[in-house]
């Protein structure tokens, strides 16, 4: 399953409908190179911006311009907050994105919340909810203002859903709010460690402070959107900063209640794939229900002589990820239609 697809398999066997770009974990900071928290992998804080510029240049020059780009979260690094450089670094990255000829949809990750409160992000340029599609005759598909999630239609019969993986989280939250207390209670029930970012000794190692989860309210909303897509025979792509499938991630980097999200997705036919960031290492797996889970390699840990982004080409029967640098090529065939429709 993990074998790299052959060039023949990636060739345009049928008409390409549209394409879109994907990039994750830029984590820009105006700092010398450093290392991850374990001290095992180099991080290229300044060079990440050059990688982003290179990706944008590439997307702009593609023969078939992507309809949009999905930015999978952690756009600037948490170190910016320590140096009082959060706003300046964000402005620099957003100015870079202005060169892109197509819309970008921004997902929020833990590093957004290291730099800014949820309230600040809601009123920032990282809130791209204005790009959402509204299904007026189905108000149940309208997301609540309590979380940052929305859906949009890049092409007829295809719907993209952007999820808020820090809807349940202690990051970026007003510490006097009932929701913060509720989230801290969830975290402490699963993680008795003094250092809440440590998974040491945990039977469910995803319950660390740098992760988060999906509220029941958001999952109910997702269920309504996917029900609509099933009924209207749409193909769905889901985007989140946090992965939700263990075989496409390491065990620490998953969303707190990833099983709840999987249960919703697995109760529907329409979902083709789930894109996430966060792990930096990348990951890929097809689950038992035919949904592809792709965790994109992080720009922040990509050497200057490489790259880390991709373009997904969409066909009537499949999607293909054309990776650059350390992002491998992938093929995502659509599920076979069931013979009997109830």
C-alpha beads as a LAMMPS data file, in Angstrom:
LAMMPS data file: protein, C-alpha beads

342 atoms
341 bonds

1 atom types
1 bond types

-500.0 500.0 xlo xhi
-500.0 500.0 ylo yhi
-500.0 500.0 zlo zhi

Masses

1 110.0

Atoms # bond

1 1 1 0.000 0.000 0.000
2 1 1 2.858 2.321 0.802
3 1 1 4.677 1.655 -2.467
4 1 1 5.254 4.688 -4.631
5 1 1 2.843 4.645 -7.592
6 1 1 4.270 4.075 -11.054
7 1 1 4.440 6.961 -13.536
8 1 1 1.947 5.047 -15.685
9 1 1 -0.543 4.929 -12.823
10 1 1 -0.144 8.675 -12.300
11 1 1 -0.640 9.469 -15.968
12 1 1 -3.748 11.265 -17.095
13 1 1 -5.933 8.273 -17.930
14 1 1 -9.026 10.460 -17.946
15 1 1 -9.934 14.122 -18.110
16 1 1 -8.602 16.231 -15.241
17 1 1 -11.416 18.169 -13.586
18 1 1 -9.448 20.538 -11.351
19 1 1 -6.497 20.642 -8.972
20 1 1 -5.567 22.159 -5.602
21 1 1 -2.387 22.769 -3.620
22 1 1 -1.486 21.454 -0.153
23 1 1 1.209 22.634 2.280
24 1 1 1.716 22.155 6.029
25 1 1 3.702 23.377 9.028
26 1 1 5.624 26.312 7.567
27 1 1 6.353 27.521 11.142
28 1 1 8.309 30.556 10.032
29 1 1 10.380 32.524 12.561
30 1 1 13.252 34.956 12.053
31 1 1 15.637 32.651 13.913
32 1 1 18.735 30.574 13.277
33 1 1 18.128 26.881 12.628
34 1 1 17.174 24.876 15.691
35 1 1 15.851 21.460 16.613
36 1 1 12.556 19.821 17.578
37 1 1 11.687 19.383 21.266
38 1 1 13.459 16.017 21.407
39 1 1 16.576 17.539 19.856
40 1 1 16.541 14.907 17.095
41 1 1 15.442 16.806 13.967
42 1 1 16.659 20.086 12.546
43 1 1 14.209 22.956 12.021
44 1 1 14.871 25.586 9.361
45 1 1 12.995 28.595 10.751
46 1 1 14.088 31.239 8.252
47 1 1 14.330 29.003 5.228
48 1 1 10.719 27.849 5.624
49 1 1 9.627 31.183 4.121
50 1 1 11.785 30.525 1.042
51 1 1 10.148 27.104 0.699
52 1 1 6.733 28.775 0.844
53 1 1 7.804 31.285 -1.820
54 1 1 9.014 28.418 -4.007
55 1 1 5.730 26.546 -3.598
56 1 1 3.698 29.636 -4.530
57 1 1 5.862 30.248 -7.583
58 1 1 5.363 26.644 -8.643
59 1 1 1.569 26.747 -8.212
60 1 1 1.341 30.046 -10.100
61 1 1 3.315 28.595 -13.019
62 1 1 1.548 25.238 -13.309
63 1 1 0.011 24.659 -16.741
64 1 1 -3.340 24.091 -15.062
65 1 1 -3.461 26.571 -12.161
66 1 1 -4.832 25.030 -8.931
67 1 1 -8.264 26.362 -7.944
68 1 1 -7.061 26.964 -4.369
69 1 1 -4.441 26.030 -1.798
70 1 1 -5.105 24.295 1.531
71 1 1 -2.705 25.516 4.240
72 1 1 -2.833 22.828 6.925
73 1 1 -1.847 24.896 9.954
74 1 1 1.181 26.057 12.016
75 1 1 1.961 28.905 9.652
76 1 1 4.382 30.620 12.086
77 1 1 6.351 29.080 14.940
78 1 1 5.535 29.415 18.633
79 1 1 8.981 30.915 19.244
80 1 1 7.669 34.159 17.738
81 1 1 5.633 34.771 20.901
82 1 1 8.771 34.663 23.080
83 1 1 10.394 37.361 20.939
84 1 1 7.238 39.473 20.651
85 1 1 7.386 38.877 16.899
86 1 1 4.070 37.081 16.293
87 1 1 2.295 39.867 14.396
88 1 1 5.370 40.799 12.371
89 1 1 6.041 37.187 11.317
90 1 1 2.400 36.570 10.466
91 1 1 2.342 39.738 8.343
92 1 1 5.446 38.588 6.472
93 1 1 3.957 35.175 5.721
94 1 1 0.580 36.637 4.714
95 1 1 2.356 39.108 2.401
96 1 1 4.069 36.101 0.810
97 1 1 0.695 34.433 0.265
98 1 1 -0.496 37.572 -1.572
99 1 1 1.689 36.436 -4.489
100 1 1 -0.537 33.401 -4.913
101 1 1 -2.976 33.828 -7.814
102 1 1 -5.713 31.725 -6.176
103 1 1 -7.486 31.670 -2.774
104 1 1 -5.844 29.984 0.217
105 1 1 -7.833 28.278 2.955
106 1 1 -6.132 28.447 6.356
107 1 1 -6.379 25.748 9.014
108 1 1 -5.442 26.531 12.628
109 1 1 -2.853 24.429 14.481
110 1 1 -1.216 24.535 17.917
111 1 1 1.380 27.115 16.831
112 1 1 -1.366 29.573 15.861
113 1 1 -2.557 29.322 19.472
114 1 1 0.950 29.683 20.919
115 1 1 1.030 33.083 19.200
116 1 1 -2.558 34.310 19.345
117 1 1 -5.799 33.890 21.250
118 1 1 -8.764 32.287 19.506
119 1 1 -10.495 35.660 19.545
120 1 1 -7.535 37.307 17.776
121 1 1 -7.428 34.577 15.113
122 1 1 -11.165 34.928 14.491
123 1 1 -10.614 38.560 13.457
124 1 1 -7.351 37.927 11.596
125 1 1 -6.491 37.162 7.969
126 1 1 -6.071 33.537 9.013
127 1 1 -9.856 33.299 9.230
128 1 1 -10.938 32.276 5.723
129 1 1 -14.507 31.391 6.653
130 1 1 -15.698 34.103 4.239
131 1 1 -14.851 31.600 1.459
132 1 1 -17.472 29.136 2.728
133 1 1 -20.380 27.768 0.731
134 1 1 -23.824 28.240 2.258
135 1 1 -26.559 25.720 1.539
136 1 1 -29.458 28.021 2.279
137 1 1 -32.140 25.341 2.117
138 1 1 -30.194 23.214 4.643
139 1 1 -29.453 25.447 7.677
140 1 1 -28.175 22.385 9.594
141 1 1 -25.059 22.525 7.379
142 1 1 -24.187 26.007 8.688
143 1 1 -21.328 25.820 11.207
144 1 1 -21.588 27.450 14.635
145 1 1 -19.490 30.480 15.558
146 1 1 -18.191 28.451 18.521
147 1 1 -15.594 26.686 16.386
148 1 1 -13.614 27.498 13.234
149 1 1 -14.922 25.162 10.549
150 1 1 -16.647 25.519 7.203
151 1 1 -17.206 23.825 3.855
152 1 1 -16.913 25.011 0.255
153 1 1 -17.383 23.745 -3.289
154 1 1 -14.272 24.132 -5.507
155 1 1 -15.941 22.320 -8.410
156 1 1 -19.442 20.911 -8.983
157 1 1 -20.065 17.668 -7.029
158 1 1 -16.948 18.125 -4.855
159 1 1 -17.119 19.535 -1.331
160 1 1 -14.167 20.404 0.910
161 1 1 -14.644 20.513 4.690
162 1 1 -12.214 22.363 6.948
163 1 1 -12.314 21.188 10.590
164 1 1 -11.252 22.820 13.859
165 1 1 -9.025 20.276 15.637
166 1 1 -8.545 22.665 18.596
167 1 1 -12.247 23.159 19.235
168 1 1 -11.548 21.183 22.424
169 1 1 -8.214 22.502 23.693
170 1 1 -6.574 24.460 26.476
171 1 1 -4.614 26.508 23.911
172 1 1 -5.695 30.006 22.924
173 1 1 -8.702 29.791 25.208
174 1 1 -9.847 32.309 27.819
175 1 1 -8.708 30.570 31.009
176 1 1 -11.693 31.878 32.959
177 1 1 -14.194 30.303 30.540
178 1 1 -16.227 27.149 31.305
179 1 1 -14.949 25.602 28.044
180 1 1 -11.333 25.991 29.175
181 1 1 -12.203 24.270 32.459
182 1 1 -13.990 21.484 30.572
183 1 1 -10.983 20.949 28.270
184 1 1 -8.469 21.017 31.134
185 1 1 -10.608 18.420 32.929
186 1 1 -10.558 16.156 29.853
187 1 1 -6.787 16.572 29.517
188 1 1 -6.025 15.898 33.192
189 1 1 -8.323 12.862 33.287
190 1 1 -6.208 11.262 30.558
191 1 1 -2.812 12.774 31.425
192 1 1 -1.635 12.752 35.073
193 1 1 1.826 14.093 34.162
194 1 1 2.976 17.380 35.667
195 1 1 4.220 18.346 32.208
196 1 1 1.023 18.167 30.128
197 1 1 3.001 18.146 26.874
198 1 1 4.572 14.826 27.910
199 1 1 2.968 11.559 26.732
200 1 1 5.165 9.521 29.096
201 1 1 3.337 6.505 30.518
202 1 1 0.011 7.313 28.835
203 1 1 -2.160 4.536 27.450
204 1 1 -3.605 7.153 25.072
205 1 1 -0.537 9.266 24.239
206 1 1 -2.509 11.756 22.103
207 1 1 -3.805 13.400 25.301
208 1 1 -1.130 16.074 25.477
209 1 1 -1.482 19.843 25.616
210 1 1 -0.201 20.477 22.075
211 1 1 -3.116 18.461 20.662
212 1 1 -6.850 19.059 20.838
213 1 1 -10.130 17.595 19.726
214 1 1 -13.538 18.061 18.116
215 1 1 -16.586 19.041 20.178
216 1 1 -19.750 16.977 19.834
217 1 1 -21.376 20.067 18.332
218 1 1 -18.778 20.195 15.557
219 1 1 -19.047 16.444 14.926
220 1 1 -22.842 16.745 14.670
221 1 1 -22.361 19.531 12.120
222 1 1 -19.866 17.408 10.159
223 1 1 -22.412 14.591 10.137
224 1 1 -25.040 16.928 8.644
225 1 1 -22.659 18.150 5.916
226 1 1 -21.656 14.585 4.985
227 1 1 -25.328 13.531 4.950
228 1 1 -26.017 16.317 2.448
229 1 1 -23.012 15.219 0.347
230 1 1 -24.139 11.576 0.402
231 1 1 -27.626 12.567 -0.731
232 1 1 -26.263 14.770 -3.522
233 1 1 -23.571 12.267 -4.578
234 1 1 -20.704 14.625 -3.853
235 1 1 -17.094 13.606 -3.266
236 1 1 -15.640 15.091 -0.057
237 1 1 -12.123 16.111 1.004
238 1 1 -11.651 16.841 4.742
239 1 1 -8.867 19.030 6.124
240 1 1 -7.619 19.313 9.726
241 1 1 -4.331 20.243 11.378
242 1 1 -4.419 17.047 13.450
243 1 1 -4.506 13.578 11.885
244 1 1 -7.252 11.152 12.951
245 1 1 -6.019 7.776 11.680
246 1 1 -3.255 5.998 13.665
247 1 1 -1.669 4.340 10.619
248 1 1 -1.073 7.766 9.012
249 1 1 0.484 9.361 12.104
250 1 1 2.562 8.596 15.133
251 1 1 0.443 7.792 18.194
252 1 1 1.231 11.086 19.962
253 1 1 0.138 13.435 17.157
254 1 1 -3.503 12.320 16.820
255 1 1 -6.556 14.378 17.752
256 1 1 -7.746 13.636 21.296
257 1 1 -11.028 12.043 20.187
258 1 1 -9.925 10.835 16.759
259 1 1 -12.145 7.751 17.099
260 1 1 -15.248 9.960 17.310
261 1 1 -14.274 11.758 14.107
262 1 1 -13.606 8.443 12.342
263 1 1 -17.004 7.108 13.465
264 1 1 -18.755 10.048 11.776
265 1 1 -16.704 9.750 8.566
266 1 1 -17.132 5.974 8.393
267 1 1 -20.915 6.295 8.567
268 1 1 -20.891 8.044 5.169
269 1 1 -19.949 7.047 1.624
270 1 1 -18.812 10.431 0.315
271 1 1 -15.382 10.998 1.912
272 1 1 -12.419 10.393 -0.399
273 1 1 -9.536 11.608 1.752
274 1 1 -8.475 13.394 4.926
275 1 1 -5.492 15.793 4.794
276 1 1 -3.599 16.787 7.960
277 1 1 -0.274 18.246 9.054
278 1 1 1.254 18.334 12.556
279 1 1 3.468 15.214 12.427
280 1 1 6.195 16.825 10.209
281 1 1 7.223 13.269 9.221
282 1 1 4.290 12.668 6.922
283 1 1 2.048 9.636 6.830
284 1 1 -0.263 7.787 4.486
285 1 1 -2.813 5.009 4.820
286 1 1 -6.070 3.783 3.324
287 1 1 -8.478 2.863 6.110
288 1 1 -10.861 -0.169 6.038
289 1 1 -13.668 2.050 4.688
290 1 1 -11.660 3.220 1.672
291 1 1 -10.817 6.695 3.022
292 1 1 -7.253 7.868 2.361
293 1 1 -5.434 9.627 5.209
294 1 1 -2.519 11.834 4.201
295 1 1 -0.397 13.635 6.787
296 1 1 1.782 16.055 4.870
297 1 1 5.504 16.383 5.535
298 1 1 6.231 19.661 7.354
299 1 1 8.021 22.544 5.636
300 1 1 9.768 23.492 8.913
301 1 1 11.884 20.305 8.928
302 1 1 12.682 20.378 5.214
303 1 1 16.308 21.034 4.269
304 1 1 17.094 24.048 2.043
305 1 1 17.941 21.788 -0.929
306 1 1 14.562 20.022 -0.818
307 1 1 10.867 21.010 -0.725
308 1 1 7.607 19.964 0.981
309 1 1 4.308 20.672 -0.749
310 1 1 2.064 19.077 -3.317
311 1 1 -0.630 19.518 -5.934
312 1 1 -3.649 17.223 -5.962
313 1 1 -5.138 16.558 -9.396
314 1 1 -8.785 15.526 -9.409
315 1 1 -10.224 13.144 -12.008
316 1 1 -13.652 11.513 -12.405
317 1 1 -12.335 8.237 -10.882
318 1 1 -9.485 9.265 -8.566
319 1 1 -7.282 11.965 -7.066
320 1 1 -3.512 11.981 -7.475
321 1 1 -1.091 13.827 -5.219
322 1 1 1.959 15.075 -7.086
323 1 1 4.455 15.701 -4.321
324 1 1 7.516 17.951 -4.389
325 1 1 10.727 17.290 -2.497
326 1 1 10.054 14.973 0.419
327 1 1 6.300 14.727 -0.236
328 1 1 5.753 11.461 -2.149
329 1 1 3.293 10.942 -5.006
330 1 1 0.036 9.223 -4.005
331 1 1 -3.038 7.816 -5.753
332 1 1 -6.471 7.940 -4.122
333 1 1 -9.008 5.872 -6.054
334 1 1 -12.647 6.576 -5.310
335 1 1 -14.655 3.905 -3.562
336 1 1 -16.487 1.570 -5.917
337 1 1 -20.165 2.441 -6.141
338 1 1 -22.325 0.079 -4.170
339 1 1 -24.583 -2.057 -6.358
340 1 1 -27.664 -1.294 -4.294
341 1 1 -28.574 2.213 -3.161
342 1 1 -31.040 2.165 -0.277

Bonds

1 1 1 2
2 1 2 3
3 1 3 4
4 1 4 5
5 1 5 6
6 1 6 7
7 1 7 8
8 1 8 9
9 1 9 10
10 1 10 11
11 1 11 12
12 1 12 13
13 1 13 14
14 1 14 15
15 1 15 16
16 1 16 17
17 1 17 18
18 1 18 19
19 1 19 20
20 1 20 21
21 1 21 22
22 1 22 23
23 1 23 24
24 1 24 25
25 1 25 26
26 1 26 27
27 1 27 28
28 1 28 29
29 1 29 30
30 1 30 31
31 1 31 32
32 1 32 33
33 1 33 34
34 1 34 35
35 1 35 36
36 1 36 37
37 1 37 38
38 1 38 39
39 1 39 40
40 1 40 41
41 1 41 42
42 1 42 43
43 1 43 44
44 1 44 45
45 1 45 46
46 1 46 47
47 1 47 48
48 1 48 49
49 1 49 50
50 1 50 51
51 1 51 52
52 1 52 53
53 1 53 54
54 1 54 55
55 1 55 56
56 1 56 57
57 1 57 58
58 1 58 59
59 1 59 60
60 1 60 61
61 1 61 62
62 1 62 63
63 1 63 64
64 1 64 65
65 1 65 66
66 1 66 67
67 1 67 68
68 1 68 69
69 1 69 70
70 1 70 71
71 1 71 72
72 1 72 73
73 1 73 74
74 1 74 75
75 1 75 76
76 1 76 77
77 1 77 78
78 1 78 79
79 1 79 80
80 1 80 81
81 1 81 82
82 1 82 83
83 1 83 84
84 1 84 85
85 1 85 86
86 1 86 87
87 1 87 88
88 1 88 89
89 1 89 90
90 1 90 91
91 1 91 92
92 1 92 93
93 1 93 94
94 1 94 95
95 1 95 96
96 1 96 97
97 1 97 98
98 1 98 99
99 1 99 100
100 1 100 101
101 1 101 102
102 1 102 103
103 1 103 104
104 1 104 105
105 1 105 106
106 1 106 107
107 1 107 108
108 1 108 109
109 1 109 110
110 1 110 111
111 1 111 112
112 1 112 113
113 1 113 114
114 1 114 115
115 1 115 116
116 1 116 117
117 1 117 118
118 1 118 119
119 1 119 120
120 1 120 121
121 1 121 122
122 1 122 123
123 1 123 124
124 1 124 125
125 1 125 126
126 1 126 127
127 1 127 128
128 1 128 129
129 1 129 130
130 1 130 131
131 1 131 132
132 1 132 133
133 1 133 134
134 1 134 135
135 1 135 136
136 1 136 137
137 1 137 138
138 1 138 139
139 1 139 140
140 1 140 141
141 1 141 142
142 1 142 143
143 1 143 144
144 1 144 145
145 1 145 146
146 1 146 147
147 1 147 148
148 1 148 149
149 1 149 150
150 1 150 151
151 1 151 152
152 1 152 153
153 1 153 154
154 1 154 155
155 1 155 156
156 1 156 157
157 1 157 158
158 1 158 159
159 1 159 160
160 1 160 161
161 1 161 162
162 1 162 163
163 1 163 164
164 1 164 165
165 1 165 166
166 1 166 167
167 1 167 168
168 1 168 169
169 1 169 170
170 1 170 171
171 1 171 172
172 1 172 173
173 1 173 174
174 1 174 175
175 1 175 176
176 1 176 177
177 1 177 178
178 1 178 179
179 1 179 180
180 1 180 181
181 1 181 182
182 1 182 183
183 1 183 184
184 1 184 185
185 1 185 186
186 1 186 187
187 1 187 188
188 1 188 189
189 1 189 190
190 1 190 191
191 1 191 192
192 1 192 193
193 1 193 194
194 1 194 195
195 1 195 196
196 1 196 197
197 1 197 198
198 1 198 199
199 1 199 200
200 1 200 201
201 1 201 202
202 1 202 203
203 1 203 204
204 1 204 205
205 1 205 206
206 1 206 207
207 1 207 208
208 1 208 209
209 1 209 210
210 1 210 211
211 1 211 212
212 1 212 213
213 1 213 214
214 1 214 215
215 1 215 216
216 1 216 217
217 1 217 218
218 1 218 219
219 1 219 220
220 1 220 221
221 1 221 222
222 1 222 223
223 1 223 224
224 1 224 225
225 1 225 226
226 1 226 227
227 1 227 228
228 1 228 229
229 1 229 230
230 1 230 231
231 1 231 232
232 1 232 233
233 1 233 234
234 1 234 235
235 1 235 236
236 1 236 237
237 1 237 238
238 1 238 239
239 1 239 240
240 1 240 241
241 1 241 242
242 1 242 243
243 1 243 244
244 1 244 245
245 1 245 246
246 1 246 247
247 1 247 248
248 1 248 249
249 1 249 250
250 1 250 251
251 1 251 252
252 1 252 253
253 1 253 254
254 1 254 255
255 1 255 256
256 1 256 257
257 1 257 258
258 1 258 259
259 1 259 260
260 1 260 261
261 1 261 262
262 1 262 263
263 1 263 264
264 1 264 265
265 1 265 266
266 1 266 267
267 1 267 268
268 1 268 269
269 1 269 270
270 1 270 271
271 1 271 272
272 1 272 273
273 1 273 274
274 1 274 275
275 1 275 276
276 1 276 277
277 1 277 278
278 1 278 279
279 1 279 280
280 1 280 281
281 1 281 282
282 1 282 283
283 1 283 284
284 1 284 285
285 1 285 286
286 1 286 287
287 1 287 288
288 1 288 289
289 1 289 290
290 1 290 291
291 1 291 292
292 1 292 293
293 1 293 294
294 1 294 295
295 1 295 296
296 1 296 297
297 1 297 298
298 1 298 299
299 1 299 300
300 1 300 301
301 1 301 302
302 1 302 303
303 1 303 304
304 1 304 305
305 1 305 306
306 1 306 307
307 1 307 308
308 1 308 309
309 1 309 310
310 1 310 311
311 1 311 312
312 1 312 313
313 1 313 314
314 1 314 315
315 1 315 316
316 1 316 317
317 1 317 318
318 1 318 319
319 1 319 320
320 1 320 321
321 1 321 322
322 1 322 323
323 1 323 324
324 1 324 325
325 1 325 326
326 1 326 327
327 1 327 328
328 1 328 329
329 1 329 330
330 1 330 331
331 1 331 332
332 1 332 333
333 1 333 334
334 1 334 335
335 1 335 336
336 1 336 337
337 1 337 338
338 1 338 339
339 1 339 340
340 1 340 341
341 1 341 342
